[in-house]
Amino acid sequence: MGKHFKKVLLTAVLILVLTGCMSPPPLPLPPPPSFQFDTLDTSALRGKVIVIDPGHGGRYKGAIGKMGLKESDVNLGVALYLWGFLYSAGARPVLTRTADTTVAPPSHRVLNQDLLARSRVSNDLAADFFVSIHHNSNIYDPKKNTLEIYYKLVDAGPSKELAECIMKRIQDVFEMDSAQVLPGNYSVLRNATSPAILGEASYLTHRENERKLTLHGFLRSEAEAYFLGILDYFSKGVPKILDLTPQVEVISHAQPEIVGWVQDDGRGGGINPGSIVLSLDGALVTHRYDPSTGKVSGIPRNSLISGGHTLCMEAKNFKGNSARSFCTFFKIALPPAQVKLSPVHSTIPADGSSRCRIEAEILDANNNHVADGTVVSFTTSSGKLGNAFAVTRRGKATTHVIADYQAGWAEVVAACEGVAGSTAVAFDAPKEATLEVYVGDRKGGPLGGAELYFSDGSYAMTDQLGYGFYHGAGGERMEFMVWKKGYLPFKSFLKVGAGEGVRETVTLAPVDHGLMWHKVVVIDPRGENEDTAFDSDAQQSRSEVNLQTALCLKELLDLAGAEVVLTRENESIPTPRESTKKANEVSADLLLSLNHGKGSSPLGYYFNSTRGKLLASSLTQALDEVASCKGLKMMESSEFILVHTTMPAVAVTLDARSCKGLAKDSEERAWGEAQALYQGLRYYFKKVGK
């Protein structure tokens, strides 16, 4: 193996020089590696597909040192050596690039396309691991020299374990001020389907580091550390979850057997039974494990309701390596066993046009709702039906029966998969006042879910056909109000007496012309606990003030029709990783991180986010105009949540003393801040035009 290794290593160095990575004069063959390659047991690496991604390249140079050294060149140098080591060990290493080029075709001019192309190389090969090699920079602190290795944010198993193995080896080689294994959500990590890590082995902006990184021997030493860390990881065995059922199928019984299969590769000492975790919709499932076959089985303790369910399994071997977490999805669709019908009125006027809502509730044998989308058919003995067929939502299906011109009654029957139920509605002069309100948009379309409030305390909600119903004492001048999220409230008066049936049509206008409709906004109230005298009446912790403003902003956005996700809703403070993970679980349009401080009011954004900068600019403008906040400063920031979210994000720190337009009272101040921030979001969404 020694001669073969030297031949591969020489080839790697020749590629390094020919591609112009360092542009030095011809170099002799590098000195032998710091380890005895022939003495290593590299059998654990045989056949393993490892994609090596030298970060940056082509027009994306990355960091540049004081002496002009480009990060893209350094990354490629380390990657070429690592490729040689892995190839000689019998692995199947693949480089995303072998020269100073982009990975995406030249026609792709957007950075994100190049990043996606790197992950795609790994995904197309179904790689065992994806390793992205980088070198950090900090132009504000050229003395900074730390080691950081990031693992995929959502994988605290194999990705983190590989990062820890590599970290130990690099620490043995290089002296660093500090070293951290951190969760990360960089594009190449989150889009790689395999376990993935991204290494920032040193800071290129550190002068001594830059000098060392011009030397091939130093690059080779770094590659050796990566190689040995990868070998350490695979030598501890890689367990696998082979299958987990049920998956992607509809099941017609409420307690299906759950079966999974797990195995070790013979290097990890077998599967550790105590490490096996079987969970259903986040709740643990009691299971049995047969080590002779690798079978894991269990049955849910309680009957499952109809609908979708998520099943997951985790396991480790005795040497501590984790299998990739395996999750699957299945549906329960239990047959209907009972149909319950309920009319909103027992009697409606026999005028040929009054209507009554009929709601059918479909239950299974466990008295739970059937699955959404179950078809229900309706028939009536007299009058007319608003619709003869409907599908269930939350176990209920709705139709309307419309009165005849003659007094009488109608039997309404709802049937579903051979099960039926019925109810009766009379067509006659009602004893109480009855009112039907049709709520629509400006185009006349029905608005379901609109809330109706009446002055006598009654409440109703419109159905998917747009109708809401009232019955009661009525009055000469009864006030009512209609409200729906995303629309301006409507208020009016009407006269409805006992025995009368009145119909009313209401048209709602959208808030801000619908600008906020369907927008998803993540608000992150920061959790610092320092006591800060923001309130003239009482001391409030910074955490409380942040949350108070966040809740006010949430209410404004809710009213305008946006969907709002808070990273916390009480004094329980998540870590930056937890907040980032929660934000990334939703497909959000933007993230706003809120904080309060004294002496400055910065608005931080990730340097590589064009829309993040635009959002910061929009918020700065609004805070100045609405709250008279002076001294606001936009700045690039490397805060964790800004770097690792998938959406445009800004971290706002407000100093109440510099905002002359805000009240001193804590509640009024919070509303004032929220109104200014809301205005900033309006500016932003108008600019991006979506």
C-alpha angles and dihedrals in degrees: 000000000000096000092043091050093051090049092052092044092051089050090052092051092048090053088049093055098038093053089056093242094152103003091217126148114274110297129212120241107291117254118268117284120270090249131056101251095194091056094056123097099226096165091111089068098052112124094359112143108222119176113208115201116196099204121239121358137163111024090353099079098167118202120000122205127224090261092050099260110156121222091217089062094047092048091052092048093054091043094053092052091046090050090054094050094048093045092052089050091058098257123132103239119183126193119214087212134009099190141034093288140109118262095225116069115274090253089068104084100174122093093222090059090056091049092050090050090058093053090044091060089058095043094049090054094044086231123203089222141003116213119188116194120209141154119217134229140201114182090183094057112029090177094063112114116168136145119234129177118184125204127196108286095228095045115071087161124064096358093053093042092054090047090053092050092051091044092058092052096046091049088055090057106037134043110229134177089232139346129210138180105210138178112250138187102193114152095255091052100046094043096049110095092202126069107285142189136186119206126207096184097177144342114272090198089065104098097219091047091051091053092050093046090061088066119086092213090060092049090050091051090054091049090049090056091051090047095049091046091052090047091049090053097050092042089065090060132253114244119203136204102220101189144347126196149236096043136165095345138108114249123199099201129070103227108043121180113255116216129182134173124213133175141176122224094236096262100082100060093251134293115315104230091206091060096058113109122184115185134178117197088342096307121112118251119211107239145179125226126204108198092193093063103018091237119153116189140170145149125230111257094224133038112269121234122236114272138058124333132188120219122192137179133194132183142167135201123237092264090060103255116138129223116233107273109258120209131175137177131223138168132232116210110175116188119254116262102174138027119201120190126197126178119210089224130026092207133029129179115275092234102121094246111054113105139202127205115236115198120195118200113200117203133184127222091277090056091250126128118269120242120291113260095040108147118239124188124208132202131177132201093218140002119034135288125236088216131357095208133038137165125231124259114188087349096306135103125193138207136157129234113211118210128248122235090246129066115259138096140270130220109213117199126194118196130188125176094332096318120105143180135184144202137182133235123190124220104214143098105303119229092221131051111268128198133182118194121195111204117196142161126249091277091054095252118144119262111210120195095035112146122229121201122189129198092241090062097260120141134197139169128213119245126225089278089061099250129130123184136210132187125175144093094316119194148217092266113015118176120216135177131201122204134175130170110265094021135091112255119254123215129185146142130242140177119233124161135194112288092018129118114208129185125203133183121208126189117201124208119216122248111251089356088292094300093144097041113129092358112141114211125184115206117196112195102200117236107219109144102203113130109245126183098230094135123068091206102045144001113261126186116241089244091058093048092049092051093046092056091044092054091050091050090047090055092051092049092046091054090051093053102258125136111237127198119191117203086214135010102189141024092291101110120211123209119254088255092054092047092049093047092050091049092050093051090072126059094240130179094216146345127228118195112199127206139154127217145153129256101015142042108204125175108206127198136172110269094229096051114095092183091045089058091047090051091050090050092050092050092047091054093048095046089053094047100040104030101022090236109176129192094035112164128197113209142165111257136191096202110149097241092050094049098044105040119101093221136063106282138185130187110213122196113190127200108197091202092063093049104078094180094064126095121240094230108096097229095045090046092052091052091047091052091046092051091051092048091047090053089051090054089050090054090049097049091047090053096048090045101220 
